[in-house]
C-alpha cells in the first residue's frame, strides 16, 4: 500500500507553514493514480494559501511498482550534491522490505527489482517516462552527454541539465538549458529523433569508461560527473 502522513510544510516563497499530506511510500501497482499524477507533474504540487505560489513538496519517499519491477528512492533535490552518501539508502530499504534481509515470501515478491536513486520529483518523472518508453536509462544519460557536446550552446551545470519530458515512437523531447547573456539560464524544448538514441546505444565502445561510471550504482544520472 501507499503511505502518507500529515506533516507541516513551509512555503519556499513566503515561509507559510501548512499541514500537508506527504508521501513516505508509493505503491504504483496498487495505486496507479499516483504514478499518473507524477507523470502529469501534479504530484505533491500545492498552492500556498498566503502568497498564492505553487510549489512541490520535496521530501524523501520510496516509489515501487511490482508489476514493472521498479524500486526508486526519491530524495530531495537539495541532497543531490551528496549523492555518494545517499545512493545506498534505497538499496538498503529494498533489502529489508523485499530483498536479502526480508522474509522469504517478501523476497519472492521483490525478486528482480531494478533499484534507482533520483533527486527531486522532476528527476522521478523523467525516470518513469524513460522506463515506460522502453529506454535504457544509462543510454539516455549518454545521449544527454552527446547533446551537451553539440555546438548549439547547450550547457551543463549543477542546477541545470537536459531532462526528458515527452516521447513517442519516433521522437524524444528534452527540456534543455541553453547559455544566455550574463549568468542567467534559459530553457528550450529540443526534439531529437529516436534514431539518435539507437545510434548511441549501438555504439557503446568509445564511451565504455563513461558507461561504467554511470552504471556503477543506483544513481544513474550525469550528475555523477558534476557533483
C-alpha positions as CSV (number, residue, x, y, z in Angstrom):
1,X,0.0,0.0,0.0
2,X,1.0,3.7,-0.3
3,X,1.6,5.6,2.9
4,X,1.1,9.3,3.6
5,X,1.5,11.3,6.8
6,X,0.2,14.7,7.7
7,X,3.3,17.0,8.1
8,X,4.0,20.7,8.4
9,X,5.4,22.1,5.2
10,X,6.8,25.6,4.8
11,X,6.1,27.5,1.6
12,X,9.5,28.0,-0.1
13,X,8.5,31.5,-1.2
14,X,6.9,33.1,1.9
15,X,7.5,30.6,4.7
16,X,3.8,30.0,5.4
17,X,3.5,26.8,7.5
18,X,0.7,24.4,6.4
19,X,-0.2,20.9,7.2
20,X,0.1,18.8,4.0
21,X,-0.3,15.1,3.1
22,X,3.3,13.9,2.4
23,X,4.2,10.6,0.8
24,X,6.5,8.2,2.5
25,X,6.0,5.4,0.0
26,X,4.1,5.0,-3.2
27,X,3.0,1.5,-4.4
28,X,2.1,2.2,-8.1
29,X,1.0,-1.4,-8.6
30,X,-2.0,-0.8,-6.2
31,X,-2.3,2.9,-6.7
32,X,-1.5,3.8,-10.3
33,X,-3.2,7.2,-9.9
34,X,-0.1,8.4,-8.1
35,X,2.1,7.4,-11.0
36,X,-0.2,9.2,-13.3
37,X,0.0,12.3,-11.1
38,X,3.8,12.2,-11.1
39,X,3.8,12.0,-14.9
40,X,1.5,15.0,-15.2
41,X,3.7,17.0,-12.8
42,X,0.9,17.3,-10.3
43,X,2.1,15.0,-7.5
44,X,2.5,16.9,-4.2
45,X,2.1,20.1,-6.1
46,X,0.4,22.6,-3.7
47,X,-0.6,26.3,-3.8
48,X,0.3,28.5,-0.9
49,X,-2.8,29.9,0.8
50,X,-0.9,33.0,1.8
51,X,1.1,34.1,-1.3
52,X,-0.6,32.1,-4.0
53,X,2.6,30.5,-5.3
54,X,2.6,26.9,-6.5
55,X,5.4,24.6,-5.1
56,X,6.3,21.0,-4.9
57,X,6.8,19.2,-1.6
58,X,10.3,17.7,-2.0
59,X,10.7,15.1,0.7
60,X,12.1,11.6,0.6
61,X,10.0,8.5,-0.2
62,X,10.1,5.2,-1.9
63,X,8.4,4.6,-5.2
64,X,7.8,1.0,-6.1
65,X,6.0,-0.9,-8.8
66,X,6.0,-4.7,-8.5
67,X,4.5,-5.0,-12.0
68,X,7.3,-3.2,-13.8
69,X,9.9,-4.2,-11.2
70,X,10.9,-0.7,-10.3
71,X,12.2,0.4,-6.9
72,X,13.1,4.1,-6.8
73,X,14.4,6.0,-3.9
74,X,13.3,9.7,-4.2
75,X,15.4,12.1,-2.3
76,X,15.2,15.9,-2.0
77,X,16.9,17.8,-4.9
78,X,19.0,19.7,-2.3
79,X,20.8,16.5,-1.3
80,X,22.0,15.7,-4.8
81,X,25.5,17.1,-4.3
82,X,25.8,14.4,-1.6
83,X,24.7,11.6,-3.9
84,X,27.6,9.3,-2.8
85,X,26.3,9.4,0.7
86,X,22.6,8.8,-0.2
87,X,22.5,6.3,-3.2
88,X,22.9,3.3,-0.9
89,X,19.8,4.2,1.1
90,X,17.2,2.9,-1.4
91,X,19.3,-0.3,-1.8
92,X,19.2,-0.8,2.0
93,X,15.4,-0.1,2.1
94,X,14.9,-2.7,-0.6
95,X,17.0,-5.3,1.2
96,X,14.8,-5.0,4.4
97,X,11.5,-4.7,2.6
98,X,11.7,-7.5,0.0
99,X,15.4,-8.3,-0.6
100,X,18.1,-10.4,1.2
101,X,17.1,-9.3,4.7
102,X,13.3,-9.8,4.2
103,X,11.1,-12.8,4.9
104,X,11.1,-15.4,2.1
105,X,7.6,-14.5,1.0
106,X,8.6,-10.9,0.6
107,X,11.7,-11.9,-1.3
108,X,9.7,-13.8,-3.8
109,X,7.6,-10.7,-4.5
110,X,10.5,-8.4,-4.8
111,X,12.7,-10.6,-6.9
112,X,14.2,-8.9,-10.0
113,X,13.6,-5.3,-8.8
114,X,15.7,-2.6,-10.6
115,X,16.8,-0.2,-7.9
116,X,17.4,3.5,-8.7
117,X,18.0,6.7,-6.8
118,X,16.7,10.1,-8.0
119,X,16.8,13.6,-6.6
120,X,13.6,15.6,-6.9
121,X,10.2,14.9,-8.5
122,X,11.3,16.2,-11.9
123,X,14.0,13.5,-12.0
124,X,11.5,10.9,-10.8
125,X,9.1,11.9,-13.6
126,X,11.9,11.6,-16.2
127,X,12.9,8.2,-14.9
128,X,9.4,6.8,-15.1
129,X,9.0,8.3,-18.6
130,X,12.3,6.7,-19.6
131,X,11.4,3.3,-18.3
132,X,7.8,3.2,-19.7
133,X,9.1,4.2,-23.1
134,X,11.4,1.2,-23.3
135,X,14.6,3.3,-23.0
136,X,17.7,2.2,-21.1
137,X,18.4,5.0,-18.6
138,X,22.2,4.6,-18.9
139,X,22.0,5.1,-22.7
140,X,19.6,8.0,-22.2
141,X,22.2,9.7,-20.0
142,X,24.8,9.0,-22.6
143,X,22.6,10.6,-25.2
144,X,22.3,13.7,-23.0
145,X,26.1,13.9,-22.9
146,X,26.0,13.9,-26.7
147,X,23.6,16.8,-26.6
148,X,25.8,18.7,-24.3
149,X,28.7,18.2,-26.8
150,X,26.7,19.7,-29.7
151,X,27.7,23.2,-30.8
152,X,24.3,24.8,-30.2
153,X,25.3,26.2,-26.7
154,X,23.8,23.5,-24.6
155,X,25.2,23.7,-21.1
156,X,25.6,21.5,-18.1
157,X,25.6,22.9,-14.6
158,X,24.9,21.7,-11.1
159,X,21.3,23.1,-11.3
160,X,20.6,22.5,-15.0
161,X,20.8,19.6,-17.4
162,X,18.7,18.2,-20.2
163,X,15.6,16.4,-19.0
164,X,13.4,14.1,-21.0
165,X,9.8,15.4,-20.9
166,X,8.0,13.6,-23.7
167,X,8.4,10.6,-26.0
168,X,6.7,8.8,-28.8
169,X,7.7,6.1,-31.3
170,X,9.9,8.4,-33.3
171,X,10.9,11.4,-31.1
172,X,12.4,12.2,-27.8
173,X,11.7,15.7,-26.4
174,X,14.1,17.3,-23.9
175,X,13.8,20.5,-21.9
176,X,17.3,21.7,-22.3
177,X,19.2,24.6,-20.7
178,X,21.0,27.0,-23.1
179,X,23.6,29.6,-22.5
180,X,22.1,33.1,-22.1
181,X,23.6,36.6,-21.6
182,X,25.2,37.0,-18.2
183,X,24.7,34.2,-15.7
184,X,21.0,33.6,-16.4
185,X,20.0,30.3,-18.0
186,X,17.2,29.9,-20.4
187,X,15.5,26.7,-21.5
188,X,14.2,25.4,-24.8
189,X,12.4,22.3,-26.0
190,X,14.7,20.2,-28.2
191,X,13.2,17.4,-30.3
192,X,15.6,14.5,-31.0
193,X,14.9,11.7,-33.5
194,X,14.7,8.5,-31.6
195,X,17.2,7.1,-34.1
196,X,19.9,9.2,-32.3
197,X,19.3,7.2,-29.2
198,X,19.5,4.0,-31.1
199,X,22.9,5.1,-32.6
200,X,24.3,5.9,-29.2
201,X,23.0,2.5,-27.8
202,X,24.6,0.6,-30.7
203,X,28.0,2.4,-30.5
204,X,29.0,2.0,-26.8
205,X,32.7,1.1,-27.2
206,X,34.1,4.6,-27.4
207,X,32.1,5.5,-24.3
208,X,33.0,2.4,-22.2
209,X,34.5,4.4,-19.2
210,X,31.6,6.8,-19.2
211,X,29.1,4.0,-19.3
212,X,30.9,2.1,-16.5
213,X,30.7,5.2,-14.2
214,X,27.0,5.7,-15.0
215,X,26.3,2.1,-14.2
216,X,28.3,2.0,-11.0
217,X,25.4,2.5,-8.6
218,X,21.7,3.2,-8.2
219,X,22.1,6.9,-9.1
220,X,22.1,6.8,-12.9
221,X,22.4,10.4,-13.9
222,X,25.1,12.6,-15.4
223,X,25.1,14.3,-12.1
224,X,27.6,11.6,-11.1
225,X,30.1,13.5,-13.2
226,X,29.5,17.0,-12.0
227,X,29.0,16.7,-8.2
